[in-house]
Amino acid sequence: MMRRMGAGAVVVDVMTPEEYAAGHLAGARNACIYEIVFLDRIAEQVPDRDTDLIVYDATGTTRAADLARERLLQAGYTRVSVLAGGLTAWRDAGLPLEGGEPFVAGPELRDGSYRIDTEQSTLEWIGRNLSKRHHGRIAIQAGELAVAGGRVSAGNIVLDMATISCLDLQDPVWNAMLIRHLKSDDFFAVDRFPTASFTLTRWEARIGASPEAPQGIVTGDLTIKDVTRPVSFPAIVAPQQDGGIKAHGAFDIDRTLWNVCYGSCRLYEHLGMHLVHDTISLELFVVALRS
């Protein structure tokens, strides 16, 4: 491909403007494939759809350049090629580059303790019955994460069950009725069990996961009411430029295993309109700041 670049070809770097500024092929233009306006940027710079276009990404090991080619062909550009090996292959061949502004790669997960920001973190829930579903939030009361050896090693999250809310019921009377129902002994018995908690005991990193957003399997103990049981679920723990961490995980539980049994057709009969699915979906959004 390097030998085939003709004088009339337009070379397009499809990575972010920051990476483009840090170094790009001499004469290359920039249109980031990750932006919604990617095709608009190309149309502004190369209105003739019969122009020879050569697109490249950082290393040629991801779908970025191939996706750019697909989008351009769909948009009517007829002569689109991909530079094999991307910028890395070009640089390794000693060919001319432009730019050179400092580019800061993604932050790394640093060892230490992290305090969970309770204002920015939350747990979202979804419950279902035969007719509809309800969803809401539960505030995080406190928590922390520990990182050792560049990976999450421990953690604890405490949920304030008194803050359970429903976001879909707009009628204030029905909303209040559901919340009272959820806080009662029918479900979470909040008067007797004001908190729930999750204690992280193990993190198994996914092989080949990107350092930009390390993915893995979280294992730990989930306590609801007076029952503690192990759970495992996929999660992402991503370091941030400010030195903090963002984490996300989503998983389902069988609520009856935690003695939350109201409306379960496995445990009761002739429920009618009172039947409630056993599965509750939980989604955790965490922002943690370095202690």
N, C-alpha and C positions, 0 to 999 in steps of 0.2 A: 504493500500500500504506500509506503514512503516514496517509492520510485515512481508511482503513478500520479502523484500530485502535479497536475498541470497548472500553467500560469493562470488559467481562467477559473480554477476551482476556488470555492469559498470554504474555508475551514472554520468550524464552529466548535468551541469549547462549551460543553453542556453542563458543566459543574457550576457551583455557586459563585457569585461575584467575588467573594473573599478568596476562594481558591484560584480563580482566574487572575486576580491581582497578584497573587503570590508567585505565579509563573504559568505561562502558556506558550503554545507554539507561536513562533514569530508570525505576525499578521493575522492570527486567529481572532475571530469575533466571539462574543459571549452571549449565550441564551440558555438560562438554567432550565433544565428539563423538569425540575421539581416545582416550577412556578406555573400557575394556571395560564399565565400570559405567554408561555413558551412560544406557541405558534404565532402570536402577535409580534413578538420580538423578531422572529425569523422573517415574517412578512415585511416588517419595516426595513430590515437590512437587505433582504434578498427577495424582491418582489417577483422576479422571473423564476417561475417554477421549473424551467428546463436547465437552470444553472447546476453545474457540478457542485454538490455539497459533500463535504467530508466532516463527519462528526466524531468527537472523541470524548472520553471521560478520563478519570484519574488513572485507572490501572487496567481497564479492560476486563476486570474480573467480576463486575456486577452487570445488571441489566440497563444501566443508565444510557449508554450510547445506543444500544440496540433499541431501547424504547423510543429514544429520540428519532431514530431512523423510521420506526414503525409509524410514529405520529406524522412525520414529514411525508411519507408515502401516502398515508391516508388523506393528507391535506392537498395532495396533488403534485408534490415535488416528484420528479421522475428519475432523477439521477442522484441517489443518496448512498454514500458508502460509510463504513465504520473503520476508523483507524485502529488496527489490531494492537492490543497492548496499551492503548491510550497514551497519556502523557508520560507514564513511567517508561514505556518502550522508547519513546522519542528521546527522553532525557538520557536513557542508558546508551543510546546510539550516538550521543554527543552532538545532536542536531540543535540548531539555534532556538533559543527561548527568549521570551520577553517577560517583563514584570520583575518579580523578585521582592515585592513588599512582604513584610513579615506576615506569615499565616500561622495562627495559633490553632493547633489541632484540638480535637475534642478533649474536654477535661478527663482526668483519670480519677478512679475511685480511690480516695486516700484513706489510709488506716486512721482509726480514731473512733471517737464517740460522737453520735449525732442525736440532737434533741428534736423530736417531732414537733413541728409547728402546728398547734391545734387549731389555729385560725384558718390555715390553708389546707388542712387535711380533713378527710371525711370518709365515712363508709356509706355506700348506697346499697339499698336492698330492693328486691322485687319479690312480691308474693302473688300467687295466682289462685283463682278458683275456676269453675267451669264457664263462667260468664265473662270474666274480666281479669285484669291484673291491677295491682296497686304498686306504686314505687315511692321511695322516700329516702331519707338520710338519717344517720345517727352520728352525732359529733364524737370526735376523739377527745378524750379527757386528758390523756397524757401518754407518753411513750418515748422510746429511744431505739436507736439502731447502733450496732457496733460493726466496724469493718476491720478485718485483720488479713494480712497477706493479699490485699487488693480484692477481697470478696466479703460479702456480708457473713458475719459469724454468729451474731446473736441479735435479739430484738424483743421488744415487748410493746404492745399496744393495749390501752385501756379505753373501752367505749362507755360513754355516758348514756345509759339506756333511757334516762328520763328525757332525753332530747329527741327521741324517735319522732319522725315527722312523716307525713304523707304529702307528696307534691302533686298528685293528680286529681284529688277530690277538691273541687273548687267551692262547693257548698260548705260553709263553715260548720253547719250543724252536723252533716254527715262526716266531715273531716274529724271533728272533735269526737264523734261517736266511735270512729275507727281507731283513733289514737287511744281512747279510753279502753277499748277492747284489747288492743295490743299490749297495753301496759298492765292489764289485769292478769289474774291467774290463768285465764284461758290461754295466754301466750307467754309473756316474759316476766310476769310477776315482779314488776319494777320496784314496788314498795319493799319487797324482801331481797331482791337482787338488783341493786341500782347500777351495777356495772357488769359488763362482759369483757373478756380479754383474749388476746392471742399472744402466745409466747413462741418466738421463732427458735427452733433448735438446730436446724440444718439448712444449708443452701447448696444445691447441686447445680453448678454452672452448666449451661448447654454448650456442648463442643462446637467451636466455630462461631460462637456468638460475637457480635460486634462490640468493641469496647465503648462505642458511643452509647449503647443501650444494652448492657449485659442482661441476657435472659437466662433463666434457670428455673428450678423447681424449689419452692419453699416448703419446708415441713415444720410443723409445730403443733402446739396444743391449743385448741379453741375451747374456751370456757363460756358456757351460757347457762344461766341459772345455777344449779348445783352440779352440773355435769361437765367434765373435761374429757375431750376426745381428740386424738390426733387427726390432723388434716394435711393434705399436700395439694399444692396448686401451682400452675405456672405464674411467673412474675417477671417484671422488668425492674431493675434498679439502675437508674441512670445518673451519673455524676453531672453536676451543673457548674457553669462558669464561676458562680459565686462561692464555690467550695461546698455547697450543700448537695443534697440528694433528692431526686424525685423517684418514687416507686409506685408501681401499679400492679394489681393482681385481681383476678376475677375467678370465682368458683361457685359451685352449688353445694348445698348441704341438705341432708334429710333432717328436717327440724325435729322429727320425733325422736331421733337419737339423743337430743338434748332436752327431752321431756317437754317439748313444745308441741302438744298433741291435739289441740282443738281442731275439730273438723276433719281429722284424718280418717279416710275410708278404710284404712287397714286396722283401725282400732275401734271404730264405731260403725253403726249401721243406720240406715234410713235417715241419712243426713239431709237430703233434699238441698235446699238453698244454702245450707250451712257447710257444705263440703268445701274443704280447702286443700289444695295440693300440698303434698309433703315437702316438695322441693322449694327451698328459698335460694335465690341468687344473690350473691354478695359481691360487691366491687369496691376495692380499696384504693383510695388515692392518697398518697403520703408525700408530704414535703418535710424534709428533715434538714436541720441546720447544724453545722459543725460546732460541737461544744467547746 
